Amino acid sequence: MSTPPPGDGQSSDATDQPSATALLVERHLSAPRLATYVRATGGDLDRAVKLYLWNAAVAGALWEVLGHVEVVLHDALTARHQRLDRAGQWYDDPARELSQHARDDISRARQRLQRADAPLLPGKVVAELGFGFWRFLLARRYTASLWPALRPAFPYLPGSDRRLLEAPVARLHVLRNRVAHHESLLTEPLGDRYTDILDVVGFVHPQLRNWLDTHNRLLATLAQRP
């Protein structure tokens, strides 16, 4: 009986050589991109490719739950805007409370939608804002202006110090940037960041925290690490 040629289904365990699929992936994704994963697997290219795919799946799951955090922060600003009985949307900034950097971010978001011939609906504008926008709305410069009015939107925050909310959001901002740039998450304390995500939404309401903890695929994906 002749031996079939090595192919996609051949395991590297049997030959100590990378499979054809792993070599193909390495060629088209580039060795430098896979280098982190190759080191993490002790030079096993097949396992490195699996770890790379797992990293991409984790990034996708994180992107989903981080989107929920952005929506929570947007709703907090919307509630404040309505409470103050102001016209338009909060990002119109009728009282000129936002920094110039924040206003520039909003302007660029509008311009991107206009170039795409998309309607300037609130949800569309908010979706165009980066996570950094939300992080810097909790910065020290807003301690005496935005924060006192935003604080009631987070009734379960254990105190009135703005930094109690800023700290987890700042950490999530760093993580979000790594996800956005397709960087390795292998050394990130992802369990801690997941706690940050739950804490932020839990500061709004514990049931919201429980809902998010139940309806996401992040923990299941983390558990599948090769």
C-alpha positions as CSV (number, residue, x, y, z in Angstrom):
1,M,0.0,0.0,0.0
2,S,1.4,3.4,-1.0
3,T,1.7,6.1,1.6
4,P,-0.4,9.2,0.8
5,P,1.6,12.4,0.3
6,P,1.6,14.8,3.3
7,G,-1.3,17.3,3.2
8,D,-3.7,19.3,5.2
9,G,-4.8,16.4,7.3
10,Q,-1.4,15.2,8.3
11,S,-0.5,15.9,11.9
12,S,2.9,17.5,12.8
13,D,3.0,15.0,15.8
14,A,3.7,12.1,13.4
15,T,6.5,13.7,11.5
16,D,7.8,16.6,13.7
17,Q,7.4,18.7,10.6
18,P,4.8,21.5,10.1
19,S,1.8,20.5,8.0
20,A,1.3,21.9,4.5
21,T,-1.6,24.0,5.9
22,A,0.6,25.6,8.6
23,L,3.3,26.3,6.1
24,L,0.8,27.9,3.8
25,V,-0.6,30.1,6.6
26,E,2.9,31.1,7.6
27,R,3.7,32.1,4.0
28,H,0.7,34.3,3.6
29,L,0.4,35.8,7.1
30,S,4.2,36.2,7.3
31,A,6.6,34.6,9.7
32,P,7.0,37.8,11.8
33,R,3.3,38.0,12.4
34,L,3.2,34.4,13.7
35,A,6.5,34.7,15.6
36,T,4.8,35.4,18.9
37,Y,2.6,32.4,18.6
38,V,5.5,30.2,17.5
39,R,7.5,31.2,20.6
40,A,4.5,30.5,22.8
41,T,4.2,27.0,21.4
42,G,7.9,26.1,21.6
43,G,8.4,26.3,17.9
44,D,5.4,24.1,16.9
45,L,4.0,25.9,13.8
46,D,0.8,23.9,13.7
47,R,-0.1,24.7,17.3
48,A,1.0,28.3,16.7
49,V,-1.5,28.6,13.9
50,K,-4.2,27.3,16.2
51,L,-3.2,29.8,18.8
52,Y,-3.3,32.6,16.3
53,L,-6.9,31.6,15.4
54,W,-7.8,31.5,19.0
55,N,-6.4,34.9,19.5
56,A,-8.5,36.2,16.7
57,A,-11.6,34.6,18.2
58,V,-10.9,36.2,21.6
59,A,-10.5,39.6,19.9
60,G,-13.8,39.2,18.2
61,A,-15.6,38.2,21.4
62,L,-13.9,41.2,23.2
63,W,-15.0,43.6,20.5
64,E,-18.6,42.6,21.1
65,V,-18.6,43.1,24.8
66,L,-16.6,46.3,24.6
67,G,-19.4,47.5,22.3
68,H,-21.9,47.0,25.1
69,V,-19.7,49.2,27.4
70,E,-19.7,52.0,24.8
71,V,-23.5,51.8,24.6
72,V,-23.8,52.0,28.4
73,L,-21.6,55.2,28.4
74,H,-23.6,56.7,25.5
75,D,-26.8,56.1,27.4
76,A,-25.4,57.8,30.4
77,L,-24.7,60.9,28.4
78,T,-28.1,60.8,26.7
79,A,-29.9,60.5,30.0
80,R,-27.9,63.5,31.3
81,H,-28.8,65.5,28.2
82,Q,-32.5,64.8,28.6
83,R,-32.4,65.5,32.3
84,L,-31.0,69.0,31.6
85,D,-33.8,69.5,28.9
86,R,-31.3,70.4,26.2
87,A,-32.1,70.4,22.5
88,G,-30.5,68.1,20.0
89,Q,-28.1,65.3,21.1
90,W,-25.5,65.3,23.8
91,Y,-22.7,65.3,21.2
92,D,-24.0,68.6,19.8
93,D,-22.5,70.0,23.0
94,P,-24.8,73.1,23.2
95,A,-23.2,74.2,26.5
96,R,-19.6,73.8,25.1
97,E,-18.6,71.5,27.9
98,L,-16.5,69.1,25.9
99,S,-12.9,69.7,25.2
100,Q,-11.7,70.7,21.8
101,H,-10.2,67.2,21.3
102,A,-13.6,65.6,22.0
103,R,-15.4,68.0,19.7
104,D,-12.9,67.2,16.9
105,D,-13.6,63.5,17.4
106,I,-17.3,64.1,17.0
107,S,-16.7,66.3,13.9
108,R,-14.6,63.6,12.3
109,A,-17.2,61.0,13.1
110,R,-19.8,63.1,11.3
111,Q,-17.5,63.7,8.3
112,R,-16.9,59.9,7.9
113,L,-20.7,59.3,7.8
114,Q,-21.2,62.1,5.3
115,R,-18.5,60.8,3.0
116,A,-20.2,57.4,3.1
117,D,-23.5,59.1,2.4
118,A,-24.9,57.7,5.6
119,P,-27.6,59.4,7.7
120,L,-26.4,61.3,10.7
121,L,-28.5,59.3,13.1
122,P,-27.4,59.3,16.8
123,G,-26.6,55.6,16.8
124,K,-24.5,56.0,13.6
125,V,-22.5,59.0,15.1
126,V,-21.9,57.2,18.3
127,A,-20.7,54.1,16.5
128,E,-18.1,56.2,14.7
129,L,-16.5,57.4,18.0
130,G,-13.6,55.4,19.3
131,F,-13.3,53.9,22.7
132,G,-10.7,56.5,23.6
133,F,-13.4,59.2,23.3
134,W,-15.3,57.6,26.2
135,R,-12.2,57.1,28.3
136,F,-11.2,60.7,28.1
137,L,-14.7,61.9,29.0
138,L,-13.9,60.6,32.5
139,A,-10.6,62.5,32.6
140,R,-9.7,64.9,35.4
141,R,-10.6,68.0,33.4
142,Y,-14.3,67.0,33.7
143,T,-14.2,66.5,37.4
144,A,-16.2,69.6,38.2
145,S,-18.2,69.8,35.0
146,L,-19.5,66.6,33.4
147,W,-18.7,64.2,36.2
148,P,-21.2,65.5,38.8
149,A,-24.0,65.2,36.3
150,L,-22.8,61.8,35.0
151,R,-22.4,60.3,38.4
152,P,-26.2,59.6,38.9
153,A,-26.1,57.4,35.8
154,F,-23.9,54.9,37.7
155,P,-25.9,54.5,40.9
156,Y,-24.0,51.3,41.9
157,L,-20.6,52.9,41.7
158,P,-19.1,52.4,45.2
159,G,-18.4,56.0,45.9
160,S,-18.4,59.4,44.2
161,D,-14.8,59.5,43.0
162,R,-14.6,59.8,39.2
163,R,-11.5,57.6,39.2
164,L,-13.5,54.5,40.3
165,L,-15.1,54.5,36.8
166,E,-12.2,56.0,34.9
167,A,-9.7,53.3,36.0
168,P,-11.5,50.3,34.5
169,V,-12.5,52.3,31.4
170,A,-8.8,53.3,30.9
171,R,-7.7,49.7,31.2
172,L,-10.3,48.7,28.7
173,H,-9.2,51.5,26.4
174,V,-5.7,50.0,26.3
175,L,-7.1,46.5,25.6
176,R,-9.4,47.8,22.9
177,N,-6.4,49.4,21.1
178,R,-4.6,46.1,21.1
179,V,-7.7,44.4,19.7
180,A,-8.1,47.0,17.0
181,H,-4.5,46.6,15.9
182,H,-4.7,42.8,15.8
183,E,-2.0,42.5,18.4
184,S,-1.4,39.3,20.4
185,L,-3.5,39.0,23.6
186,L,-1.5,36.0,24.9
187,T,0.0,37.9,27.9
188,E,-3.0,40.1,28.6
189,P,-4.8,39.4,31.9
190,L,-8.0,38.8,30.1
191,G,-9.9,37.5,33.1
192,D,-9.2,40.8,34.9
193,R,-10.3,42.8,31.9
194,Y,-13.5,40.8,31.7
195,T,-14.1,41.8,35.3
196,D,-13.6,45.4,34.3
197,I,-16.2,45.1,31.6
198,L,-18.7,43.6,34.1
199,D,-17.9,46.2,36.7
200,V,-18.6,49.1,34.4
201,V,-22.0,47.9,33.3
202,G,-22.7,46.7,36.9
203,F,-22.2,50.3,38.1
204,V,-25.3,51.0,36.1
205,H,-27.3,48.1,37.4
206,P,-26.4,44.6,38.8
207,Q,-29.0,42.9,36.5
208,L,-27.3,44.5,33.5
209,R,-24.0,42.9,34.7
210,N,-25.7,39.5,35.1
211,W,-27.3,39.8,31.6
212,L,-23.9,40.6,30.0
213,D,-22.2,37.9,31.9
214,T,-24.7,35.4,30.6
215,H,-25.0,36.6,27.0
216,N,-21.5,36.7,25.6
217,R,-19.0,34.2,24.2
218,L,-15.9,35.5,25.7
219,L,-15.5,33.1,28.6
220,A,-16.2,30.1,26.5
221,T,-13.7,31.3,23.9
222,L,-11.0,31.9,26.6
223,A,-11.5,28.3,27.8
224,Q,-10.8,27.0,24.3
225,R,-7.2,28.1,24.3
226,P,-5.1,25.5,22.5
